[in-house]
Amino acid sequence: MSRMPAAWPDLPLYSQWRETCDTLHAHTQVLGKLAVALAPPEPQLQHAALRLTARGWETPVLPAPDGSGAIVVALDLRTHEAVAEHTDGREIRISLTPHRAVGEVTRDVLAAVGELSGGPVEINAAPQEVPWTVPLDRDDEHATYDTAQVAAHHLAATQVALALAEFRAPYRGRSTPVNAWWGSFDLAVNLFSGAPADPPSDDFIMRNAMDAQEVAVGWWPGDGRYDRPAFYAYAHPAPEGFAGAGLAPSAARWDGDLGEYVLDWADVVAAPDPRAAVVEFALSAFRHACEVCGWDPALPASAAGTPPPIA
């Protein structure tokens, strides 16, 4: 029996679910801060990226500070709990509902990780890439958690991750997996040319990021700058001629304020095949970026699934 394709849900504007969105975003920042604190650093901050799973957002496998094994911390968006797990089988669950403040949840998560790893665990609690500044472990402002809105977001994010993975799959150059970024609250894949960015800034070198030529394609639920959930694409560094191209599908456009190409979620959902529309956008943006950035023509060909010639 054939399976019916999963729905691509209609999503609200960011402003229509801002309170829950910001609370969920803040919870993901706690997971990301734990990854930064415990994981060995990797290029392009890969150690800090979260993963989207069938249950929600999850850290990489992190070394327990006491050397006893490994820890994973997740947001289970089906049961609406934060979950701290040790490889020895111990598990601590922390409820995100009803409408618990971020500060309270953060303190409980840190205590759980400390209990599983034999001692206190500290993070940099300052929120990043958001307009609020109260430390995560003292944040009593963000306390709205609508389970239906969270479930719709997770369903949408799952569809996004599948589409981005399909776009990335044939690429023969270096690329990232589908990363869930807790700073900007987006999902993205990054494809690299193999050449360094010229010249990377000292700040980027210190952060071990943005030091290579790359094209990023991703999705986010909107924010204070752009109220609509949308896909985006950008090149780094972006040369003259990158902006203003006509991409496919026709609803895609350059947004000068964001400095990125965007394709609104509503236009994707309205397409006969939403996943195909996302892949089309990603490939169109990538081909354009490779052309204007002077990448090896074999790289965009590989992204399109064209095998290299036999020598």
N, C-alpha and C positions, 0 to 999 in steps of 0.2 A: 504494500500500500504506500503510495507516495505521500510525502509530508507536505503540509501547507507551509508556504514561506512565512516566517515570523513577521509580525507587523512592525512597520516603522512608525512610532507613535507621533501624533501631533504634540508639539512642545510649546509651552508658554514662553512669552517674552521673559527675559531675565528679571525685569522690573515686577513681573507678576508673581514670581516665586523667590524674590531676592532674599527674604529672611531665611527660608530653608536652604536655599542654594549657598548662601554665605556660611551658614552653620555647617553644612556638609563639607564645604571647601575647607573650613578651619579644622575639622576633624582629620581631613586628609593631610593637612600640614603637620599634624602631630606625627603621623606615620612617616612622612618624609623627613622630619627632623630626627627621628630615631634612626632612619637609614643613614643620614649624614653622620650621626654620632658614632654608629657602630660598624658600618661597612667599610672595607678598604677602598680608597678613592680610585675611580676609573676615569678614562678620558670622556669628555663631553658629559660629565656628571652622571654617567650611567648607574653608578652605585646608589644615587639618590632617587632615581626614578621608581615609581610604583608600577604595579601591574594591575590591569583589570582582569578579574577572574569571573567565574560563573556566580560567585556570591558577592562580589563587590571589589573594593580596592585593597591591595595587599602589598606589604613590603617584600623586597627580596629576602632570601634566607640570610639572617644576620647572625654573626657570631655572638654567643652569650658572653658578656664581659667576664664572667668567672671561669670561662674555659670549659664549661660543663656540656657544651653542645651548641645547638643553634636555636634561634627564636624567629618566629614570623608573627607579625602583628597585622591584623586585617580589620576592615570594616565590612561586616556581614550585612548586606543591604536586603537580605531576605528575612533575617530574624531581627534586624535593626539593633545590632550589638557590635561593639568593638571586641575583638578576640585576640588574646595573646596566647601563643602556643609554643611549647618547648618540644624539642625532638625526643625527649624522654616520655612524652605522652601527657604531660601536665598541660592544663588549659584553664585560662581564666576568662570569663565573659563579663562584659560591662555593658549595661543597657544604654542606648542612645535616646530612649524614650522614657516617659512622656516629656518631651521638650526640655531635656537636660542641658544646662549651660555648658559651653565648650570648656570653660575652666574646670568645672567639676569632672567632666569626662577625661580631660587631659591628666588631671592629678590621679585619677583612678587607673588610667592606662600606664602611666609611669610607675605607679606603685605595683601594678601587676607585673610589668617587665622586671622590675627590681626583685620582686618575690621569686620569679622564675629563674633569675640569673644570680641570686645570692647577694644582692646588695643594691644600693641606690644607683639609678641611671639618670644622668642629666642631659638635657637638650638645650639648644638655644631657642628659647620660647618666643622670640620676637617673630611676629607674622611677617611673611614676605610677599611682595608683589600684590598687595591688597591695600585698600585705602584706610584700614583701621590699624591701630598701633598697640593696643593693649596686649600684653604677653598672653600666649595661649593658655597658660596655667592659671591666669587671673581673669580670663574673659568671661564675664557674666552677661555681656550684651547679646551674644549670639546663642540663642536658646530655643529657636523655633525649628521643629523637625516634623514635617508633614510626611507621613510614611508613603502616601500615594504619590506625592511629587517626587520623592526619592526613588520609588520603584520605576516611575516613568523615565527618570533620568538614567537609571541603570540599564533599562531596556534599550534606550536610545544609544547609550555609550557602547553597549554590546554590539549593536549593529554597526556602529562606527568602527569599532576595533576589527570586526570581520572584514569590512571594506578596505581599511588601511592595510591590513595584513595581505589581502589579495593584491593590492597595488604593489606592495613591497616584495612579494614572494619571488618573482623572476629576476630581480635585480642582481647582477653579478659583481657589483662593487660593494664597498663596505656600507653597511646600513645598521640602524638600530632596530630592535624589536618595536612593537607598538608600546610606547611609553605612556604612562599616566603621570602627568606633571602636576604636582601639588602647589606650585607657586602660582601658575597661571590657570590652573584647574582645567587642563585640556588633555586630549589624547593626541599623540603625534608620532610620525615616523620621520627619520632623518636619513637622507641618502647622501653619500659623500663621494667627491671626485677622486680622492686620494692625494690631493695637493693641499698644502697649508693655506690658510687665509693670509693675505699679504697686505699689510703686516698685522698680526693680532696685537691687540692692546695689552699693556701690562696687566690690567685688571682681568682680562679674559684668560691670560696665561695663569694668573694666580688661581683662578677658579677652575682651571683645567677644562675650559669650555670655549666654544666659538673660535677655536684656533685652526679650523680646517674648513675648506670650501664645502658647503652643504646646501641642500634644498630640503626644507621642512614642509610637510603637509599634515594638517591636523584639524581638530574640531574642538570647539568649546561652547558652553551654554549661553554665551553672551556675558556682558559685564557692564560696568558703568559707562564705558566708552561706546559700546556697541550693544544695543539692547536685544538683538536677535541671536538665537543659536545659529551657528554657521561653521562651515569648513573654511580653512584658510591655507594659503601657500605663500612661502617667501624663499628668497635665496640669500645666502650670506657668504661673502659680501655681494651686494647687489650692484651691478655696474649700470652705467648709462644704458638706457634702452630696455631695462627690465620692466618698468612701470608701463601701464596703459595698453598692453597687448589684448587682443581678442582671444579669449580662451573658450574651450568647450566644457560643459554645455553653454548655451547662449546666455543663460542667467548668471553665469560667473562674471565678475567685474573687479576692476582695480579699485581699492578704497585708499585714497590718498591720506586720510587721517590715520589709518592703521598702518599704512605702508605695506599692505599685503593684498593679494587677490582673495576674494571671498565668494562663497557660494552658500546662500542661505538655506537653512534646514527646510524651510517651507517649500523651496523650489526642488529640493531633493525628494521630499516626500511626495510631491505632486508628479514626479517622473514615473513612467511606466515600470521602470526597474531602478529603484533608488540606489541599490548597491552599484549597479553599472554606471549610474550618473556620477557617483563619488569617484570611482576608478577612472572614469573619463576625465573628470576635473583634475585629478591628481596627475595623470599621464600628460594632459595638456599643459599644465603648469610646469611639470618637470621637463618636458621637451623644450618649452620656451626658455626656461632657466638655463638648461644645458647649452642651448644655441647662443644666447647672449653672453653667457659666462665662459664660452669657449671650451667646454668639456669635451673629452674624447667622444666622438659620435657613437662609438660602440656602447657607451653607458646608457643613453636613452633608448637605444635599440634593445638592449637587454631588458630594460624595464618594461618594454612593450612585449617581451617574450620572444624576441627574435634571437635564435641561437647564434653564437659566433661562427664565422666561416671555418671550415676544416682546413688546417694547414696542409 
